[in-house]
Amino acid sequence: MPEVVGVRFQQAGTVYHFAPAGVDFEVGDWVVVDTARGESLGKIVTAPREVPHSEVQEPLKSVVRRVETGEISKAVELKASEKETVIKCAELVARHDLPMKVIAAEYNFDGNRLTVYFSAESKVDFRALLREMGSLFKARVELRQVGARDVAKLLGGIGRCGRLLCCCTCLCKFDPISVKMARDQGLSLNPAMISGVCGKLLCCLKYEHEQYLEIRDRG
């Protein structure tokens, strides 16, 4: 079985497998890994372990190296520049009069690739916008359309419970949610009561649903 470490690129983000390449990494180590978007900065969240081949997405890439002294500050500077990048992108969108809203911007570790997340009600022809963004930011730009749940995850916020949104703090993926879950738990079916800030059904309807079904079956 292949040996892997788990790497996460953002809080509550998906954990990806990488080969440790013989290096004894520890949980909490910051590392540079090679991804489809170029070199990216990630954090080791699971120690080296062997997993079945069925759990590994081929080809399995290796961790490039540990982050070197001074590189963290470089990553922090890039992160800080993303807010200004969002503002500039929004200005370009307005200039091109496109029906889309810029949500967030994210640079890779080298700063030579930029991913811009946006929301829109339908498909948008952004080819001219993409060319202008590439020229302005001197980077390879990818425009990625996201849904309402992902918008909430990117922007953050406070849920009905008064706590930070689960999607920003602990949910690595979105599970299917249905009105039936609310019905099974005896909750009000008023959309305003069972919907989150994203306008979709509350993710927490999933948390105890199986327990409610077990209690109901025992009764």
Residue pairs with C-beta under 8 A, 6 or more apart in sequence:
1 50
1 51
1 52
1 53
2 19
2 50
2 51
2 53
2 56
2 60
3 19
3 20
3 48
3 49
3 50
4 17
4 18
4 19
4 20
4 48
4 49
4 50
4 51
4 56
4 60
5 17
5 18
5 19
5 20
5 25
5 44
5 46
5 47
5 48
5 49
5 63
6 15
6 16
6 17
6 44
6 45
6 46
7 15
7 16
7 17
7 18
7 31
7 33
7 42
7 43
7 44
7 45
7 63
8 14
8 15
8 16
8 42
8 43
8 45
9 16
9 40
9 41
9 42
9 43
11 168
11 169
12 153
12 167
12 168
12 169
12 170
12 171
12 172
13 172
14 172
14 173
15 45
15 46
15 172
16 33
16 42
17 51
17 55
17 56
17 57
17 60
18 33
18 60
18 61
18 62
18 63
19 60
19 61
19 62
19 63
20 48
20 62
20 63
21 62
21 63
23 63
23 66
24 48
25 31
25 44
25 47
25 48
25 63
25 66
26 44
26 47
27 44
27 45
27 46
27 47
28 43
28 44
29 43
29 44
29 66
30 41
30 42
30 43
30 44
30 66
30 67
30 72
31 41
31 42
31 43
31 44
31 63
31 64
31 65
31 66
31 67
32 39
32 40
32 41
32 42
32 63
32 64
32 65
32 66
32 67
32 71
32 109
33 39
33 40
33 42
33 61
33 62
33 63
33 64
34 40
34 61
34 62
34 64
35 61
35 108
37 108
37 113
37 115
37 142
38 108
38 109
38 110
38 112
38 113
39 64
39 108
39 109
39 110
40 108
40 109
41 67
41 71
41 75
41 109
75 109
78 107
78 109
78 111
79 107
81 107
82 104
82 105
82 106
82 107
85 105
85 107
85 114
85 116
85 137
86 102
86 103
86 104
86 105
86 116
88 136
88 137
89 102
89 105
89 116
89 133
90 101
90 102
92 129
92 132
92 133
92 136
93 100
93 101
93 102
93 118
93 129
96 126
96 128
96 129
96 132
98 124
98 126
98 129
99 120
99 121
99 122
99 124
100 118
100 119
100 120
100 124
100 126
100 145
101 118
101 119
101 120
102 116
102 117
102 118
103 117
103 118
103 119
103 146
103 151
103 154
103 155
104 116
104 117
104 154
104 155
105 114
105 115
105 116
105 117
106 114
106 115
106 116
106 117
107 113
107 114
107 115
107 139
108 114
108 115
111 139
112 139
112 140
113 139
113 140
113 141
113 142
114 133
114 137
114 139
114 140
114 141
114 142
115 141
115 142
115 144
116 133
116 141
116 142
116 143
116 144
117 144
117 145
117 146
117 150
117 154
118 124
118 143
118 144
118 145
118 146
119 145
119 146
119 147
119 148
119 151
120 145
123 145
124 145
126 143
129 143
130 141
130 143
133 141
133 143
134 140
134 141
146 154
148 198
148 199
148 200
149 167
149 174
149 198
149 200
149 203
151 198
152 165
152 167
152 168
152 196
152 197
152 198
153 165
153 167
153 168
153 171
156 164
156 165
156 168
157 164
157 165
157 168
157 197
158 164
158 165
158 197
159 165
159 166
159 196
159 197
159 202
159 204
160 196
160 202
161 204
165 196
165 197
166 203
166 204
167 174
167 203
171 203
174 203
175 203
175 206
177 200
177 201
177 202
177 203
177 205
177 206
178 201
179 189
179 194
179 201
181 201
181 205
181 206
181 209
182 188
182 189
182 194
182 201
182 205
183 189
184 209
184 212
184 213
184 216
185 205
185 208
185 209
185 212
187 193
187 194
187 205
188 194
194 201
194 202
194 205
195 201
195 202
196 202
196 203
